[in-house]
């Protein structure tokens, strides 16, 4: 079976080998609980523990509740420095 060159480029960009699925990211129960409403409001169309969800929550940044951001910081998902940098930049 011959692979489409666009498929091969996508594999290289994503850093996957053929037949390997993208890695899922597991959020702690504390983050899941603290961010449940943020997830529903901003990113509910994405599956739990998917890279798409992670990117969506990252884009939601400034709109996330303090409770959610605090849980993400406590879990090491984002640093306090990054949160402060985003506050200053308005992102």
Secondary structure, 3 states (H helix, E strand, C coil): CCCCHHHHHHHHHHCCCCCCCCCCCCCCHHHHHHCHHHHHHHHCCCCCCCHHHHHHHHHHHHHCCHHHHHHHHHCCCCCHHHHHHHHHHCC
